[in-house]
Amino acid sequence: MFATLNTYDKTSLYEMSYAFMRRFAFIRVPAPTLPSDSEELTRVLGAYADRWDIDVDDSELVSVGEVWRATNTAVEDRSIGPAVVKDILASVAAHTTASQSTRLTQAVISFICPQLEGVPKREQILREIARVQRIDDELLDEAARDMLQVTLKSDE
């Protein structure tokens, strides 16, 4: 039997008894470190997309990779793993009628924002994501206010 648990979410669960915990081996699997070079980032995300059989172009791979890196480097001890990125890539690939910026931002709203519910530094994380070139910061700000009660725009 395998079970997964995000370290950050562990505190919101009831404590497991020692008798239960000793029956499992706890193996830490950290989120991967993403390269800062766009070409290497494309290669890394391309390998994931190929493995998941998701067809997106290189500019979409770079954009999703930049969102992933922004999310995972904005604050310490809070990162997302490949499963959320798989959902983002699949969403971007599936919704081809909208602009790339809209598709990427909607995917962030759908798959990253729910991960930030109750996270004290969610505003800081979202501000980093909003700095990604192909993110529609107006759309993200509106969703952040509605879903997470944080404002990203400083002019209000």
C-alpha positions as CSV (number, residue, x, y, z in Angstrom):
1,M,0.0,0.0,0.0
2,F,1.2,3.5,-0.9
3,A,0.0,6.7,0.5
4,T,1.0,10.3,-0.2
5,L,1.0,13.3,2.0
6,N,2.3,16.9,1.5
7,T,4.4,17.9,4.4
8,Y,2.8,21.3,4.5
9,D,-0.7,19.7,4.7
10,K,0.3,17.3,7.4
11,T,-0.3,19.9,10.2
12,S,-4.0,20.2,9.2
13,L,-4.6,16.5,9.7
14,Y,-5.1,14.7,13.0
15,E,-2.0,13.2,14.4
16,M,-1.4,9.7,13.5
17,S,-0.8,7.3,16.3
18,Y,2.7,5.9,16.7
19,A,1.3,2.4,16.3
20,F,-0.1,3.4,12.9
21,M,2.9,5.4,11.8
22,R,5.5,2.6,12.5
23,R,3.8,0.4,9.9
24,F,4.9,2.8,7.1
25,A,8.2,4.0,5.8
26,F,8.1,7.8,5.3
27,I,10.0,8.7,2.2
28,R,10.6,12.3,1.4
29,V,10.2,13.1,-2.2
30,P,11.0,16.8,-2.8
31,A,9.7,18.9,-5.7
32,P,12.3,19.1,-8.4
33,T,14.5,22.1,-8.8
34,L,13.8,23.8,-12.0
35,P,16.5,25.3,-14.2
36,S,16.6,29.1,-14.7
37,D,17.6,28.8,-18.4
38,S,14.6,28.8,-20.7
39,E,16.0,26.3,-23.1
40,E,16.7,23.8,-20.3
41,L,13.3,24.6,-18.7
42,T,11.7,23.7,-22.1
43,R,13.6,20.4,-22.2
44,V,12.6,19.5,-18.6
45,L,9.0,20.4,-19.0
46,G,9.0,18.7,-22.5
47,A,10.1,15.5,-20.9
48,Y,7.3,15.6,-18.4
49,A,4.7,16.5,-21.2
50,D,6.0,13.6,-23.3
51,R,5.7,11.2,-20.4
52,W,2.2,12.4,-19.7
53,D,1.3,12.4,-23.5
54,I,0.3,16.0,-23.4
55,D,1.0,18.0,-26.6
56,V,1.9,21.6,-26.1
57,D,4.3,23.9,-27.9
58,D,7.6,25.1,-26.5
59,S,6.3,28.6,-25.5
60,E,3.6,26.9,-23.4
61,L,6.2,24.6,-21.8
62,V,8.3,27.6,-20.9
63,S,5.3,29.5,-19.5
64,V,4.1,26.6,-17.4
65,G,7.7,26.0,-16.2
66,E,8.0,29.7,-15.2
67,V,4.8,29.5,-13.2
68,W,6.0,26.3,-11.5
69,R,9.3,27.9,-10.6
70,A,7.6,31.1,-9.4
71,T,5.2,29.1,-7.2
72,N,8.0,27.0,-5.7
73,T,10.5,29.8,-5.1
74,A,8.2,32.6,-3.8
75,V,8.4,31.4,-0.2
76,E,10.3,28.7,1.7
77,D,8.7,25.4,2.6
78,R,5.8,25.7,0.1
79,S,6.0,24.1,-3.3
80,I,3.9,22.2,-5.7
81,G,4.9,19.0,-7.4
82,P,4.5,17.6,-10.8
83,A,0.9,16.4,-10.4
84,V,-0.4,19.9,-10.3
85,V,1.8,20.8,-13.3
86,K,0.4,17.9,-15.2
87,D,-3.1,19.3,-14.6
88,I,-2.0,22.8,-15.7
89,L,-0.4,21.4,-18.9
90,A,-3.4,19.3,-19.7
91,S,-5.7,22.3,-19.2
92,V,-3.6,24.6,-21.4
93,A,-3.5,21.9,-24.1
94,A,-7.3,21.2,-24.0
95,H,-8.6,24.8,-24.2
96,T,-7.2,25.9,-27.5
97,T,-9.8,28.5,-28.4
98,A,-8.6,31.1,-25.8
99,S,-5.3,33.0,-25.9
100,Q,-2.3,31.4,-24.4
101,S,-2.3,34.0,-21.6
102,T,-5.9,33.3,-20.7
103,R,-5.5,29.5,-20.8
104,L,-2.4,29.7,-18.6
105,T,-4.0,32.1,-16.1
106,Q,-7.2,30.0,-16.0
107,A,-5.1,26.9,-15.3
108,V,-3.3,28.7,-12.5
109,I,-6.6,29.8,-11.0
110,S,-8.1,26.3,-11.3
111,F,-5.1,24.3,-10.0
112,I,-2.8,26.5,-8.0
113,C,-5.2,28.8,-6.2
114,P,-7.0,26.0,-4.4
115,Q,-3.6,24.8,-3.2
116,L,-3.1,28.2,-1.5
117,E,-6.3,28.1,0.6
118,G,-5.3,28.9,4.1
119,V,-1.7,29.5,3.3
120,P,-0.5,32.5,5.2
121,K,1.9,33.7,2.4
122,R,-0.5,33.1,-0.5
123,E,-0.4,36.7,-1.5
124,Q,3.4,36.6,-1.9
125,I,3.1,33.4,-4.0
126,L,0.5,34.9,-6.2
127,R,2.5,38.1,-6.7
128,E,5.4,36.0,-8.0
129,I,3.1,34.1,-10.3
130,A,1.7,37.4,-11.6
131,R,5.2,38.4,-12.7
132,V,5.4,35.6,-15.2
133,Q,5.3,37.2,-18.6
134,R,2.3,35.3,-20.0
135,I,0.1,35.5,-16.9
136,D,-3.0,37.8,-17.2
137,D,-2.4,39.7,-13.9
138,E,-5.9,41.4,-14.1
139,L,-7.6,38.0,-14.4
140,L,-5.4,36.5,-11.6
141,D,-6.0,39.5,-9.3
142,E,-9.8,39.2,-9.8
143,A,-9.7,35.4,-8.9
144,A,-7.3,36.0,-6.0
145,R,-9.8,38.5,-4.5
146,D,-12.7,36.2,-5.0
147,M,-11.2,32.9,-4.0
148,L,-8.4,33.8,-1.5
149,Q,-9.4,37.3,-0.3
150,V,-6.0,38.8,-1.3
151,T,-5.4,41.8,-3.7
152,L,-2.5,41.7,-6.0
153,K,-2.9,45.1,-7.6
154,S,-1.2,47.8,-5.5
155,D,-3.1,50.7,-7.1
156,E,-6.4,50.0,-5.3
